[in-house]
Amino acid sequence: MSERVMKLALAQLRCELLDKEYNLRRILFSIESANKKGADFILFPELCLSGYMMSTELYRIAEPVTGDSIMKIAETAKENNIGVVVGFPEKEGEKLYNSAAVIDRDGSLLCTYRKTHLYHTEHDFFTPGDRFPTIELGVGKVGILITYDMEFPEAPRILAKKGVEIILVLEANMVPYQKHQDIYLRSRALENHIYMAATNKVGLHVDNVFFGESQIVHPNGHSLYKAGNNEELPVIEVPLNEAKAAVGVLDYLNNRREDLYM
């Protein structure tokens, strides 16, 4: 089998609160920059288009996945031949979703993932999603989660059972949860024999300090890359072939006792 390598860019950005036009410009510039660095896929933070803030103003700037902002991102993805996962507030009828648009290198929309586990006051504004889709890319099968989703072991396990080799996590994680983010990424990688990749945002927004530390974790639990606390756009080569090779004698998926689990 030929080596399958995903060249993944982590767009660790400061996303301005409720300033969609500014954030969109930063997203488009990051896509162009990632292409120049040789990336074939770029992962953005949670609610990157709007900034992370629970406010009725979200209704004003939210848009459907077919809205102008996502279409512009798709157009730029196509121009730069790079796949994109970007977080945005999605409007569908009267409902809002905390969503991630997954866009292929040809600009086509592959999937829209809606955050399933809502954190704290997110319940007051968003409707939870109800599925864990997988996406077939040319390099392998991918799953998507958003911040709090990763903290429930069932969500990554469901995706692992569906055959994903890497889960891309859009983060909006703030102080004091640095250790939580690191431990969950390593644990989910180890227990599911998959790569975990997360992009967090940075900066002070109202009372929240977003700490960054975006990271890619190998299925053996070791970090391939861990960012600092400022804006970064690293590109990391992820050898997806190594996911299955990392199982060894610790076959957590096949040694499960579902007959005993409720």
N, C-alpha and C positions, 0 to 999 in steps of 0.2 A: 504494500500500500504506500502510495506517495505521501510525503509529509504534508499535512494540512495546517497552514499557519494563518491565523487571523492577525492582521496588523491593526491593532485597536488604539485609537486616540481617546484619552480621557480629558474632556473639556472642563477642567476645574475652574469655574468662573464665579465672579460676583454678579448676581442677577438683581437688578434694581427693582424695588417694589412697585408693582402696577405700572411700570414704564415699558409697555410692550414694544414700542418702536425702538427704543434703545437696546433692549434685550435681543430683539430680532437682528439688529445690525451686528451685535456681538456674536450671535449664533452663526450668521452667514460668514463673517470674517473667520471664525474658528474653523468652519468647514473648509474654506479656501486654504487656511494655514495648515490644517491637517493633511490635505491633499499634497501640499508642497513638501511635507515631511514624510510622505510615502504611506500614509494610512489608507486602509480600505474600508474602515468603519470608524465612526465617532460616536461616543456616548456622552450625553449631556445630563445635568442634574434634574432632580424633580422640580416641576413647575418653573422651568428655566425661562419660559416665555413671559411669565407674569411676576416672577419672584415669589418666595414662599411667605404668604400672609393670609390669614383667615379674615376676610372682610367681604361685606356685601358688594364692594367694588369689583370683586371677581366676576360678578354677573355682567358687568359692563364690558369687560375686556375679553371674556371667554368667547370662544368661537368653535364652530364644528370642525371636525378633522378635515373637511373640504374647504375650510376658510382660507382667506388670503395669506395668512402667516405661514400655515403649514404648506400651502401650495408654493410659496416663495422658497421655503426651505427645500422642498422636493425639487424645484427647478435648479437650485444651487447644488444639490446633491448630484443631480444628473450632469450638470456642467463640469463637476469635479470628479465624477466617477467614484463616489464614496457613499457608503451606506450611513444612515443617520438614525439614532434613537434620541428623541427629544421630548422633554416633559412640558405639558401645557394644560391649562384649564379648558376642558372640552364641554361645549354646550350641545345638548340634544333635547330639543323641545324646551320644557321648563326645568330640566335636570342639568346639574353640573357634575362632571366626573374629573377626578385627578388622574390624568391620562398620560400615556406615552405613545407617540406616533413612531412606528418603525418603517423607515423608508429605504428602499433598495437603491443600489448604485445607479440604476437607470431612471430613478425618480419616481418609481411606482410605490404606492402605499401597500406594504405587506400586511400590516396588522395595526390595530389600536388596542393597547392594553390599558385597562382601567383598574386603578388601585383597589384591591379587595379588602385590605385591613386598614380602616381609617383610624388615625391617631388623634386622641384628645378632641379638640374643637373642630376637627375636619368633619365630624359627623353633622355639624350644624350647617354645612355648606355643600358637601359632596354626597352623591349617591355611590355606594360601593359597587365595584365590579363583581362579576359572578363567574369568571372562568380564568383558567391559566393556559393561554394559547402557547403553542410552540411555532417557531418560524424556521423554515428550511432555507438556509443560505448556501451559496455554492461551496463554502468551506466547512459547513457543519450545521447541526441543529441547535437553535438558541432559544432560551426562555427569558422573559422579562419580569422583573419585580420592581416595586417602588418602596424604598425605605422600610417602613414598619412591616411590610409583607415579609421581609427576610427574617424578622424576629420570631416568626411562627414556623417551626420546623416542617409542618405539613406542606407548606407552599413549595419550598425547594424540593422536597421529597416527591411531590406529585410531578413536578417538571422532570426530575431525574428519572422517574419511572416511565415517563414519556420519551426518554432517550436523549434529552438535551446534554450537550457536552460543556456548555458554558451558560451561566445566568448573568445577564446584564442588569445591574441594579442602579436605578436613578435615585440619588440621595438628596435630602435636605436635612442633614443631621447637625445638631447644634451641641455646644458645650452644655452639660458635662458628659456626653455620651460617646466620647472617643473610644473608650475601652469596649463598650458595647458593639460599636461598629466593627472594630478589629476582631473581636472574639467571634461574633456571628459570622463574619465572612470566612474565617478560618474553619469554624465548626461546620458550616454548611458545605464547604468544599470537601472536607475530610469525610463526612458521614454520607455524602452522596457521590463521591468519586467524580467530581466535576470542577471546572474552573468557576470562580466567582470574581466578577469584575464590577466595581462600584465607582461612580463619579459623584462626588459631593461638591457643594458650593462653598464659597468662602465669604467672609465679610460680616459686619455688624448691621443687623436690620432690626430696628426697634429694640426689643429686649433679647433678641437671639443672636448669638455669635456662632456662625457656621464655620466649622474648623477644617474643612477640606479633608486631607489625608485619604484621598481617593486611592484605590488599591486594586491590584489583581492578585488573586491567590491561586496557586497550583493545587490540583487535587490531593497532593501530599501535605497540604496545610502551610507550605512555605510561600512567602510573599515574592512574587516576580517583580513587583514595583509598588512602592508606597510613596505618595506625594507628601509635601509639607502643608503649610497653612496659608499659602498665598496662591494666586492664580498660576496655573500651569496648563500646558498642553503636551504631555508626553505621548509618544507612540511606542507601544510595547508589542513585541511579537509573541503571540500565544500559540504554542504548538498543540493543537487540539488532539492529535494522535495520542498524546501522553495521558489523556483522561482515562481511557480503558486500561492502559498499561500500568496505571498507578494502583489498581485494585489489589493485586497480590493476594495474600491469605486473609486480609481483612475485608471480606466481601459483604459490606453492610447491607447492600440491596438484596442480594440473593439469600442471605442468611437470616433474614427477618422472619418472625413467627406471626404472620397475620392471623393465624387461627387463635392466638391469645390476645390480640389487640382489639379493643372496643372501637 
